[in-house]
Amino acid sequence: MDNNTILVTGISEPLLHLIDERASQKGGDRAAYIRDLIEHDIYGSSVPDFSLNTSEEKHSFTHQSRKRPFNPKQWKEDMFVLTNRASEIPVLPSEAFTRESIYGDHD
């Protein structure tokens, strides 16, 4: 693995403390935790797996699985299921989309 560095500025001390806590709970260090978050965001894994690869790699989290490639057949099947079950989706009343219903008392 290349030893590349990314400088991130503007992170508050309380946030760094929370990052370190989370990394320690997951069994790694700050760099491994942040690397895993970036991979999760880039590769789009639905559920992050922060467990360690091996006991020897205490600084590294498991590699995230990549998004599955687009499958036109599966997409067509998914759309068929969605359109056939559309009648089961409840219709929301028009007041569900008013400004007041969304923001409440917040101005």
Summary of the structure (lengths in Angstrom):
residues: 107
radius of gyration: 21.4
end to end distance: 49.7
largest distance: 57.8
contacts: 187
relative contact order: 0.09
helix: 50%
strand: 2%
